[in-house]
């Protein structure tokens, strides 16, 4: 039996099958460029991509440009609202022409109100609390000791401790 010849044609066929299905799925939501979905972070940048997702591109009847709908949480909507023109310019750079005329920001989930739990980027792990040197803690407490109000004295001691910890790193 002759040895089997190595080839990558099987992988090319699989990739071509997936490309068609991905294109069909993205075009069903109006995305002519699937790169807009798959490379959202590279297109928009880390800050905007962490708080938003493209949901739909809808084309008007007059054909005077499309509307890109972005999904975000309520607290981030005003920030995105102020950056609409920059976002529109970045998206149009992907298309290569002025395909997007408007950017609409929505705060509801694309799946509906019942399933409306929007999860964007995973939260960064909380930093471990720095182990405080007892000498620094005592120095901060001594500095704040002349203050008569106990709540204010404790707050000033914590503030002093944080400042001394940061300067000693």
C-alpha positions in Angstrom: 0.0 0.0 0.0 1.5 3.4 -0.9 2.1 5.9 1.9 -0.7 8.5 2.5 0.1 11.9 1.0 -0.2 14.8 3.5 -2.5 17.6 2.5 -4.6 20.4 4.0 -7.5 20.2 1.6 -9.8 18.8 4.2 -9.2 21.8 6.4 -9.9 24.2 3.6 -13.2 22.5 2.8 -14.3 22.7 6.4 -13.3 26.4 6.7 -15.2 27.2 3.5 -18.3 25.5 4.9 -18.1 27.5 8.2 -17.5 30.8 6.4 -20.8 30.5 4.5 -22.7 29.7 7.7 -21.1 32.5 9.7 -21.8 34.9 6.9 -25.5 33.8 6.7 -25.9 34.2 10.5 -24.3 37.6 10.6 -26.2 38.8 7.5 -29.5 37.8 9.1 -28.9 40.6 11.6 -27.8 43.0 8.9 -24.0 42.6 9.3 -22.5 42.6 5.9 -19.1 42.6 7.5 -18.8 39.8 10.0 -15.5 41.3 11.1 -17.6 43.9 13.0 -18.9 41.1 15.2 -15.8 39.0 15.5 -13.2 41.7 15.9 -15.2 44.3 17.9 -12.5 44.8 20.4 -9.9 45.6 17.8 -12.2 47.9 15.9 -13.5 49.9 18.9 -10.7 49.6 21.4 -10.7 47.9 24.8 -12.6 50.7 26.7 -15.7 50.8 24.4 -15.7 47.0 23.6 -15.7 46.2 27.3 -19.1 48.0 27.8 -20.9 47.5 24.5 -21.8 44.9 21.8 -23.1 45.4 18.3 -26.6 43.9 18.1 -28.0 44.8 14.7 -27.5 46.9 11.5 -30.8 48.0 10.1 -31.2 49.6 6.7 -33.9 52.3 6.2 -36.3 52.4 3.3 -34.8 55.4 1.6 -31.4 53.7 1.5 -29.7 56.7 3.1 -27.3 54.8 5.3 -27.9 52.2 8.0 -28.3 52.3 11.7 -26.0 50.4 14.0 -27.6 49.3 17.2 -25.3 48.8 20.2 -26.2 47.0 23.5 -24.8 48.4 26.7 -25.7 48.6 30.4 -27.5 51.7 31.8 -24.6 53.3 33.5 -22.4 53.2 30.3 -25.0 54.6 27.9 -24.2 58.3 28.5 -20.5 57.7 27.9 -21.2 55.9 24.6 -23.7 58.5 23.6 -20.9 61.1 23.6 -18.7 58.9 21.5 -21.2 58.1 18.7 -19.4 60.0 16.0 -16.0 58.4 16.7 -17.7 55.0 16.8 -19.5 55.6 13.5 -16.2 56.6 11.9 -14.4 53.5 13.1 -17.2 51.2 11.9 -17.3 52.9 8.5 -13.6 52.4 8.2 -14.3 48.6 8.4 -16.9 48.9 5.7 -14.7 51.1 3.5 -17.4 53.7 2.9 -20.1 55.5 4.8 -22.4 52.5 5.3 -23.5 53.5 8.9 -25.3 56.9 9.1 -26.5 56.6 12.7 -25.5 54.8 15.9 -28.3 53.9 18.3 -27.6 52.8 21.8 -30.0 50.5 23.6 -29.9 49.3 27.2 -32.1 46.3 26.7 -30.8 42.9 26.0 -31.3 41.5 22.5 -32.8 38.3 23.9 -35.7 40.0 25.8 -36.4 41.4 29.2 -36.6 38.0 31.0 -33.2 37.0 29.8 -31.8 40.5 29.9 -28.7 39.8 31.8 -26.0 41.5 29.8 -22.5 40.1 30.4 -19.7 41.9 28.7 -16.1 41.3 29.7 -15.4 39.4 32.8 -14.6 41.5 35.8 -11.0 41.9 36.6 -10.0 40.0 39.7 -9.9 42.1 42.8 -6.4 43.0 44.0 -5.3 41.4 47.2 -5.1 43.7 50.1 -1.6 44.7 50.9 -0.2 43.3 54.1 0.3 46.4 56.3 3.4 46.8 58.3 2.5 47.2 62.0 5.0 50.1 62.2 3.2 52.0 59.4 -0.2 51.3 61.0 1.1 52.7 64.3 2.6 55.7 62.7 -0.6 56.6 60.9 -2.6 56.1 64.2 -0.2 58.4 66.0 -0.5 61.0 63.4 -4.3 61.0 63.6 -4.4 60.8 67.4 -4.9 64.5 68.1 -8.3 64.4 66.3 -11.2 64.2 68.9 -13.9 62.7 66.7 -13.5 58.9 66.6 -14.9 58.4 63.1 -12.8 61.1 61.6 -9.7 59.9 63.5 -10.2 56.3 62.1 -10.7 57.6 58.6 -7.6 59.7 58.8 -5.6 56.8 60.2 -6.7 54.6 57.3 -5.9 57.3 54.8 -2.5 57.8 56.3 -1.8 54.1 56.3 -2.7 53.9 52.6 -0.5 56.8 51.7 2.4 55.4 53.7 2.0 52.0 52.1 2.0 53.4 48.6 5.1 55.5 49.2 7.0 52.6 50.7 6.4 50.3 47.6 
